[in-house]
Amino acid sequence: MSRVKEIFAKSRRLAVLRFLSEGAGYELNTSVLRSALDVIGFNCSRCAVESECLYLEECGLVQVENIEGTGVVSVKLTERGLAVAKGDVFHPCVDRPSPPRS
């Protein structure tokens, strides 16, 4: 992966974790995540969002569940994923959040 693509991927992953941290029960479906990512400039397909979420699951940061018979993919933040989203824990595949503005 090129350096530029890796920068975008790490930033996109942080955005996914942050959106999940704001969701009810720390959980959203991939359609909602895709729409949220579009709003902040990450125009990507639902398939790309699902792939990214599966990668985050391999890293132990989210749990992905296909809801049988619905075509809906639900993504839930893990405790470790929340710590990464807040910047309390570093993970090499996710951008580190900026410090809060004063």
MOCORPE-V362120 format. One record per residue. RES is the residue in three letters. SS is DSSP state (~ for helix, > for strand, _ for the rest). PSI is psi as a letter, one per 20 degrees, with the letter a starting at -180 (999 if undefined). OMEGA is omega as a letter, one per 30 degrees, with the letter a starting at -180 (none if undefined). Layout:
res:RES ss:SS psi:PSI omega:OMEGA
res:RES ss:SS psi:PSI omega:OMEGA
//
This chain:
res:MET ss:_ psi:p omega:l
res:SER ss:_ psi:q omega:a
res:ARG ss:~ psi:g omega:a
res:VAL ss:~ psi:g omega:l
res:LYS ss:~ psi:h omega:l
res:GLU ss:~ psi:h omega:l
res:ILE ss:~ psi:g omega:l
res:PHE ss:~ psi:g omega:a
res:ALA ss:~ psi:g omega:a
res:LYS ss:~ psi:h omega:l
res:SER ss:~ psi:g omega:l
res:ARG ss:~ psi:g omega:l
res:ARG ss:~ psi:g omega:l
res:LEU ss:~ psi:g omega:l
res:ALA ss:~ psi:g omega:l
res:VAL ss:~ psi:g omega:a
res:LEU ss:~ psi:h omega:l
res:ARG ss:~ psi:g omega:l
res:PHE ss:~ psi:g omega:l
res:LEU ss:~ psi:h omega:a
res:SER ss:~ psi:i omega:l
res:GLU ss:~ psi:i omega:a
res:GLY ss:_ psi:q omega:l
res:ALA ss:~ psi:p omega:a
res:GLY ss:~ psi:j omega:a
res:TYR ss:~ psi:k omega:a
res:GLU ss:> psi:p omega:l
res:LEU ss:> psi:r omega:l
res:ASN ss:> psi:r omega:a
res:THR ss:~ psi:h omega:l
res:SER ss:~ psi:g omega:l
res:VAL ss:~ psi:g omega:l
res:LEU ss:~ psi:g omega:l
res:ARG ss:~ psi:g omega:l
res:SER ss:~ psi:g omega:l
res:ALA ss:~ psi:g omega:l
res:LEU ss:~ psi:h omega:l
res:ASP ss:~ psi:g omega:a
res:VAL ss:~ psi:h omega:a
res:ILE ss:_ psi:j omega:l
res:GLY ss:_ psi:j omega:l
res:PHE ss:_ psi:m omega:a
res:ASN ss:_ psi:o omega:a
res:CYS ss:_ psi:q omega:a
res:SER ss:_ psi:r omega:l
res:ARG ss:~ psi:h omega:l
res:CYS ss:~ psi:g omega:l
res:ALA ss:~ psi:h omega:l
res:VAL ss:~ psi:g omega:l
res:GLU ss:~ psi:g omega:l
res:SER ss:~ psi:g omega:l
res:GLU ss:~ psi:g omega:l
res:CYS ss:~ psi:h omega:l
res:LEU ss:~ psi:h omega:l
res:TYR ss:~ psi:g omega:l
res:LEU ss:~ psi:h omega:l
res:GLU ss:~ psi:g omega:l
res:GLU ss:~ psi:h omega:l
res:CYS ss:_ psi:i omega:l
res:GLY ss:_ psi:j omega:a
res:LEU ss:_ psi:h omega:l
res:VAL ss:> psi:r omega:l
res:GLN ss:> psi:p omega:a
res:VAL ss:> psi:p omega:l
res:GLU ss:> psi:p omega:l
res:ASN ss:> psi:o omega:a
res:ILE ss:> psi:o omega:a
res:GLU ss:_ psi:p omega:l
res:GLY ss:_ psi:j omega:a
res:THR ss:_ psi:h omega:a
res:GLY ss:_ psi:j omega:a
res:VAL ss:> psi:p omega:l
res:VAL ss:> psi:o omega:a
res:SER ss:> psi:q omega:a
res:VAL ss:> psi:p omega:a
res:LYS ss:> psi:p omega:a
res:LEU ss:> psi:p omega:l
res:THR ss:_ psi:r omega:l
res:GLU ss:~ psi:g omega:l
res:ARG ss:~ psi:h omega:l
res:GLY ss:~ psi:h omega:l
res:LEU ss:~ psi:g omega:l
res:ALA ss:~ psi:h omega:l
res:VAL ss:~ psi:g omega:l
res:ALA ss:~ psi:h omega:l
res:LYS ss:~ psi:i omega:a
res:GLY ss:_ psi:j omega:l
res:ASP ss:_ psi:h omega:a
res:VAL ss:_ psi:p omega:l
res:PHE ss:_ psi:p omega:l
res:HIS ss:_ psi:p omega:a
res:PRO ss:_ psi:i omega:a
res:CYS ss:_ psi:i omega:a
res:VAL ss:_ psi:p omega:l
res:ASP ss:_ psi:q omega:l
res:ARG ss:_ psi:p omega:a
res:PRO ss:_ psi:q omega:l
res:SER ss:_ psi:q omega:l
res:PRO ss:_ psi:q omega:a
res:PRO ss:_ psi:q omega:l
res:ARG ss:_ psi:q omega:l
res:SER ss:_ psi:999 omega:none
//
